[in-house]
Amino acid sequence: MLQWLLRWVRNILIFFFVSTIIMVVALKYVPVYLTPLMLSRCVEQMMDGDFPTLKHEWVPLSKMSHNAPQAVMASEDNLFLQHNGFDFEQIYKARIEAMKGKRERGASTITQQTAKNVFLWHGHSWIRKGLEAYFTVLIEFIWGKERIMEVYLNSIETGNGIYGIEAVAQLHFGKSAKDLTKREAALIAATLPNPRERNSAQPTPYLIKRRGQIIDLMGKIDKFPSP
Protein backbone atom coordinates (compact mmCIF):
# COMPACT_ATOMS: atom_id res chain seq x y z
CA MET A 1 0.00 0.00 0.00
CA LEU A 2 2.77 2.40 0.95
CA GLN A 3 4.74 1.60 -2.19
CA TRP A 4 1.63 2.15 -4.34
CA LEU A 5 1.03 5.49 -2.65
CA LEU A 6 4.64 6.58 -3.16
CA ARG A 7 4.50 5.63 -6.86
CA TRP A 8 1.23 7.55 -7.23
CA VAL A 9 2.74 10.65 -5.63
CA ARG A 10 5.87 10.30 -7.76
CA ASN A 11 3.84 10.05 -10.96
CA ILE A 12 1.73 13.07 -10.02
CA LEU A 13 4.87 15.12 -9.35
CA ILE A 14 6.51 14.03 -12.60
CA PHE A 15 3.36 14.94 -14.53
CA PHE A 16 3.17 18.33 -12.78
CA PHE A 17 6.77 19.29 -13.48
CA VAL A 18 6.78 18.05 -17.09
CA SER A 19 3.43 19.66 -17.96
CA THR A 20 4.25 23.02 -16.38
CA ILE A 21 7.65 23.20 -18.05
CA ILE A 22 6.08 22.41 -21.43
CA MET A 23 3.44 25.09 -20.82
CA VAL A 24 6.02 27.72 -19.88
CA VAL A 25 8.19 26.88 -22.91
CA ALA A 26 5.15 27.11 -25.21
CA LEU A 27 4.13 30.49 -23.81
CA LYS A 28 7.58 31.86 -24.49
CA TYR A 29 6.54 31.96 -28.14
CA VAL A 30 2.71 31.93 -28.18
CA PRO A 31 0.73 35.11 -27.39
CA VAL A 32 -1.24 34.97 -24.15
CA TYR A 33 -4.77 35.90 -25.15
CA LEU A 34 -6.58 34.73 -22.01
CA THR A 35 -5.53 34.44 -18.37
CA PRO A 36 -7.11 33.09 -15.16
CA LEU A 37 -7.46 36.71 -13.97
CA MET A 38 -9.52 37.64 -17.02
CA LEU A 39 -11.79 34.63 -16.54
CA SER A 40 -12.25 35.25 -12.81
CA ARG A 41 -13.18 38.90 -13.44
CA CYS A 42 -15.79 37.81 -16.01
CA VAL A 43 -17.27 35.40 -13.46
CA GLU A 44 -17.35 38.18 -10.85
CA GLN A 45 -19.16 40.47 -13.31
CA MET A 46 -21.79 37.81 -14.05
CA MET A 47 -22.27 37.11 -10.33
CA ASP A 48 -22.93 40.84 -9.88
CA GLY A 49 -25.59 40.64 -12.57
CA ASP A 50 -23.53 42.42 -15.22
CA PHE A 51 -22.68 41.33 -18.74
CA PRO A 52 -19.04 40.13 -18.78
CA THR A 53 -16.67 42.65 -20.36
CA LEU A 54 -13.22 41.74 -21.62
CA LYS A 55 -11.29 44.23 -23.72
CA HIS A 56 -7.85 42.94 -24.66
CA GLU A 57 -5.54 43.08 -27.67
CA TRP A 58 -2.15 41.41 -27.79
CA VAL A 59 0.73 43.40 -29.26
CA PRO A 60 4.43 42.48 -29.35
CA LEU A 61 6.89 44.48 -27.30
CA SER A 62 8.29 45.98 -30.51
CA LYS A 63 4.94 47.72 -31.08
CA MET A 64 4.85 49.35 -27.65
CA SER A 65 6.29 52.73 -26.75
CA HIS A 66 9.58 52.45 -24.86
CA ASN A 67 7.84 54.57 -22.21
CA ALA A 68 5.55 51.67 -21.26
CA PRO A 69 8.12 49.26 -19.75
CA GLN A 70 10.04 52.15 -18.23
CA ALA A 71 6.91 53.46 -16.50
CA VAL A 72 5.83 50.14 -15.00
CA MET A 73 9.36 49.46 -13.75
CA ALA A 74 9.40 52.88 -12.08
CA SER A 75 6.00 52.25 -10.54
CA GLU A 76 6.08 48.55 -9.70
CA ASP A 77 9.60 47.15 -9.72
CA ASN A 78 12.63 49.47 -9.80
CA LEU A 79 15.10 46.57 -9.83
CA PHE A 80 13.38 44.44 -12.47
CA LEU A 81 16.44 44.31 -14.70
CA GLN A 82 18.74 43.42 -11.80
CA HIS A 83 16.98 40.75 -9.72
CA ASN A 84 16.27 37.12 -10.61
CA GLY A 85 12.55 37.27 -9.95
CA PHE A 86 12.47 38.22 -6.27
CA ASP A 87 13.28 41.51 -4.54
CA PHE A 88 14.19 40.14 -1.12
CA GLU A 89 14.91 43.58 0.33
CA GLN A 90 11.38 44.78 -0.43
CA ILE A 91 9.90 41.51 0.84
CA TYR A 92 11.78 41.97 4.11
CA LYS A 93 10.71 45.60 4.45
CA ALA A 94 7.06 44.74 3.77
CA ARG A 95 7.23 41.98 6.38
CA ILE A 96 8.70 44.29 9.01
CA GLU A 97 6.06 46.95 8.30
CA ALA A 98 3.29 44.37 8.65
CA MET A 99 4.72 43.17 11.98
CA LYS A 100 4.67 46.77 13.22
CA GLY A 101 0.98 47.00 12.41
CA LYS A 102 1.36 49.22 9.37
CA ARG A 103 -0.87 48.84 6.30
CA GLU A 104 0.06 45.71 4.39
CA ARG A 105 1.67 46.45 1.04
CA GLY A 106 2.70 44.25 -1.81
CA ALA A 107 6.33 43.48 -2.53
CA SER A 108 5.81 41.35 -5.63
CA THR A 109 8.11 41.91 -8.57
CA ILE A 110 6.91 42.22 -12.16
CA THR A 111 8.01 38.61 -12.67
CA GLN A 112 5.94 37.41 -9.70
CA GLN A 113 2.92 39.38 -10.87
CA THR A 114 3.26 37.88 -14.35
CA ALA A 115 3.49 34.36 -12.93
CA LYS A 116 0.38 34.96 -10.85
CA ASN A 117 -1.65 36.58 -13.64
CA VAL A 118 -0.83 34.03 -16.32
CA PHE A 119 -0.67 30.72 -14.46
CA LEU A 120 -2.55 31.02 -11.17
CA TRP A 121 -5.64 32.14 -9.33
CA HIS A 122 -5.70 35.18 -7.07
CA GLY A 123 -5.58 34.56 -3.33
CA HIS A 124 -3.34 34.56 -0.29
CA SER A 125 -2.90 30.87 0.50
CA TRP A 126 0.54 29.38 1.08
CA ILE A 127 -0.08 26.89 -1.72
CA ARG A 128 -0.68 29.68 -4.23
CA LYS A 129 2.34 31.62 -3.00
CA GLY A 130 4.49 28.50 -3.33
CA LEU A 131 3.29 27.91 -6.90
CA GLU A 132 3.88 31.58 -7.67
CA ALA A 133 7.50 31.22 -6.54
CA TYR A 134 7.87 28.09 -8.67
CA PHE A 135 6.54 29.75 -11.83
CA THR A 136 8.58 32.88 -11.09
CA VAL A 137 11.78 30.83 -11.19
CA LEU A 138 10.66 29.05 -14.36
CA ILE A 139 9.81 32.15 -16.39
CA GLU A 140 12.93 34.00 -15.29
CA PHE A 141 15.01 31.04 -16.48
CA ILE A 142 13.06 30.15 -19.64
CA TRP A 143 11.55 33.44 -20.82
CA GLY A 144 14.06 36.12 -19.87
CA LYS A 145 13.36 39.76 -19.06
CA GLU A 146 12.06 40.94 -22.45
CA ARG A 147 9.47 38.17 -22.76
CA ILE A 148 8.38 38.63 -19.14
CA MET A 149 7.85 42.34 -19.76
CA GLU A 150 6.00 41.64 -23.01
CA VAL A 151 3.58 39.22 -21.33
CA TYR A 152 3.20 41.47 -18.29
CA LEU A 153 2.25 44.52 -20.36
CA ASN A 154 -0.23 42.44 -22.34
CA SER A 155 -1.87 40.70 -19.38
CA ILE A 156 -2.09 43.31 -16.61
CA GLU A 157 -5.48 44.64 -15.58
CA THR A 158 -5.58 48.28 -16.69
CA GLY A 159 -9.22 49.12 -16.00
CA ASN A 160 -12.62 47.61 -15.35
CA GLY A 161 -12.75 44.84 -17.94
CA ILE A 162 -9.63 46.21 -19.66
CA TYR A 163 -6.42 44.19 -19.94
CA GLY A 164 -3.07 45.06 -21.41
CA ILE A 165 -1.36 48.24 -22.51
CA GLU A 166 -2.83 48.25 -26.05
CA ALA A 167 -6.47 48.11 -24.97
CA VAL A 168 -6.13 50.88 -22.38
CA ALA A 169 -4.13 53.07 -24.79
CA GLN A 170 -6.90 52.82 -27.38
CA LEU A 171 -9.82 53.20 -24.97
CA HIS A 172 -8.42 55.95 -22.72
CA PHE A 173 -6.09 57.87 -25.04
CA GLY A 174 -7.37 57.09 -28.53
CA LYS A 175 -4.05 55.79 -29.78
CA SER A 176 -1.93 52.66 -30.07
CA ALA A 177 0.47 51.59 -27.33
CA LYS A 178 3.40 52.42 -29.63
CA ASP A 179 2.42 56.10 -29.52
CA LEU A 180 2.05 56.50 -25.74
CA THR A 181 3.90 59.52 -24.37
CA LYS A 182 5.87 59.45 -21.15
CA ARG A 183 3.05 61.21 -19.29
CA GLU A 184 0.42 58.78 -20.59
CA ALA A 185 2.49 55.68 -19.81
CA ALA A 186 3.23 57.00 -16.32
CA LEU A 187 -0.46 57.69 -15.73
CA ILE A 188 -1.39 54.14 -16.70
CA ALA A 189 1.35 52.82 -14.41
CA ALA A 190 0.00 54.95 -11.56
CA THR A 191 -3.32 53.07 -11.72
CA LEU A 192 -1.85 49.56 -11.53
CA PRO A 193 -2.21 48.91 -7.79
CA ASN A 194 -5.98 49.26 -8.21
CA PRO A 195 -6.93 49.77 -11.89
CA ARG A 196 -10.63 49.15 -11.33
CA GLU A 197 -10.82 52.09 -8.93
CA ARG A 198 -8.18 54.35 -10.51
CA ASN A 199 -9.07 55.53 -14.00
CA SER A 200 -6.28 56.80 -16.27
CA ALA A 201 -8.92 58.47 -18.47
CA GLN A 202 -10.17 60.55 -15.52
CA PRO A 203 -7.15 61.07 -13.25
CA THR A 204 -7.67 62.29 -9.71
CA PRO A 205 -5.26 64.78 -8.06
CA TYR A 206 -3.58 61.78 -6.41
CA LEU A 207 -3.01 60.07 -9.77
CA ILE A 208 -1.59 63.26 -11.26
CA LYS A 209 0.80 63.58 -8.34
CA ARG A 210 1.77 59.92 -8.61
CA ARG A 211 2.32 60.36 -12.34
CA GLY A 212 4.89 63.06 -11.65
CA GLN A 213 6.72 60.80 -9.18
CA ILE A 214 6.84 57.98 -11.72
CA ILE A 215 8.11 60.27 -14.49
CA ASP A 216 10.88 61.49 -12.20
CA LEU A 217 11.88 57.92 -11.34
CA MET A 218 11.77 56.77 -14.97
CA GLY A 219 14.89 58.81 -15.65
CA LYS A 220 16.78 57.43 -12.66
CA ILE A 221 16.38 53.67 -13.00
CA ASP A 222 18.02 51.39 -15.56
CA LYS A 223 16.74 51.78 -19.11
CA PHE A 224 14.73 48.88 -20.44
CA PRO A 225 16.45 47.57 -23.61
CA SER A 226 14.77 48.48 -26.88
CA PRO A 227 13.32 45.42 -28.68
N, C-alpha and C positions, 0 to 999 in steps of 0.2 A: 504493500500500500504506500509506504513511504517512498520507495523508489519510483512508483508510478507518479506520485505527486511531484517529486523532484523533476522527473522528465517533462511533465506537463508544464511546470513553471519555467523550465529551461526553454521549451519550445515556444512558449508565449513570449519570453524575453527576446529570443532570437527573431521571432516574427516582428516584434515591436521595433527592434533596432534596424533590421533590414528594411522594413517598410518605411520607416521615418527617414532613413538616409536616402532611399530612392526618391521619396517625395521631395526632400530638400534639394537634391540634385536636379530633379525635373523642374522645380520652380526657380532654379537659377537661370533658366532659359525661357520658360513659359510665362506670359503675363498673368498676373493674379487678378482675375476679374471679380471674384467673389470671396469674401472672408467670413469666418464665424461671427465677427462683430456686425457685419452688414446684415446677416441673417437674424441675429438676435434682436437688432434694432427693429427690423421689419415685424418680428413676432410681438415686440413690445407695442409697436404702433397699432397692430391689429387687436391686441388685448385692451388697448385704450379706446377701441372703437373707431380708429382712423384707418384710412386706406394706406397700405404700406408704400413708402416713398423711398426710392433708391436712385440717386443721381451719381453716376460714376463713369469716368472715361479714362482708360489707361493710355498713358503716353510715355515713351522712353525718356530717360534722363537727358538725352541729347536735345529733346524738344521742350525742355524746361529752362526758364531763366536761371542763370547762375546765382541769382539772388535767393531763390527758393531754398536750396540746401544750406546756404550760408545763414539764412534767417532761422531755420529750424534748429541748426546747431547752436546758434546764439541763444535761442529761447529754451531749448530742451536739453542740450547735451554739448557743453563747451569742448569737451575732450574727446568727442566722437572719433576723430582721426588718430588719436593717440592710444586709447584703451583697447582691450581685446574683448569688449562686450560688456564689461562691468566697471563701474566707477566706484571702487570700494571706499574712497574717501567720502563721497556723497552719501553712500549707504550708511557709513558709520555716523556721519553728522545727523542724518535723518533719524537714526536709531536713538542717538543721545537726546535729540530734541523731543522725541516721543516719550522717552523715559522721564524727562523733566516736565511733562504735562503740556508741552506746546502742541499746536495744531499739527496733525500728521501730514507730512508732505511726501510726495513721490520722489524716488531717487533712481528711477529706471532710466537706462540709457536708450538711445534711439534703437539700438540693436534689440534690447529687451522688449521694447514696445512693439517692434516689428514682429518678433517671435510670438508675442501674445496675440497681436491682431490677426496674424495670418494662420497660426496653427492651433490656437487655444480659445477657450471660453474665458469670459471675464469673471473674476472672483478673487477671493483672498485666502483660499485654502492652501495648505502646505503642499498638497499634491500638485496643484496648478503652478505654484511658485517653483517647485522642483522641475516640472516639465518645461517651464519657461527658461530656467537656467540651462537645461539640456539643449533646447532648440537654439538658445542664444549662442552656445558654444558651436553648434553645428553650422549655423549660418555665417558666423564669423569666419569659420575655417573653410567652408565650401563656397559661400557667395562672395565674400570680400566687401569692402566698404562701399564701392560704387553701386553694386547690386542691392545691398541693404538699403542705401539711401533711395534708390530708384523705387523699390517696393514700398518703403516707408511713405514716400511722398505720394504714391498712388493709392495707398490703403488707409491712410489716416482719416479719421472723422473730422470734417472741416465745417460742419453745419448740421442742422436738423435734416437728416436724410441725404446729406451731401458727403461724398467720400473722395479724397484725392485732390491734388493741387489743380488739376485741369478743370474739374467740375466747378470748384469754388471760384476759380479765376473767371470762367465764363459766366457763371450766375451772378457773382457779386461785383465784377469789374468789367464785364463785357469784352473780355479778351482771352487769348490763349495763355497758358502757363509760360510759354516762351517769351512773352512780352511783359511779364510782371516787373514792375519797378521795385526798387529797394524798399520804398515806403509801403507798397502793397504787399510784398512778400513778408515784411516785418509785421504788418497788421494781421495777416493770416496766422503767422506764427504766434502772435500774442493771444489768439483765441484758443489755441490747442489744449490747454488744461481743461477747458470746458466749452467745446465748440457749439454745443446745443444751447447754451445760455449766452455766450459771447458771439456777437454777430459782426463779422468783418465788413458787412455792407452798411451797418449802422453803428459805428464805433462809439462807445461811451467815453467820457473823459479819462477813465482808467485805462481803456484800451489805447487811446492816443498817447497817454503817458508811457505805457508799456512799450508801444511801438518805438518811441524815441530811445528807450533804454536798449531795445534789441538792435536798432540801427547803430547805436554807438558801439555795442559789443561786436557787431558783425565785422567791424574794421580791426578788431583787436585779436580775434581768435585766428587759428590756422585757416587758410583758404582751401575750400573744397576743390579738388582737381576738376578741371573742365573735361567733360566727356569727349 
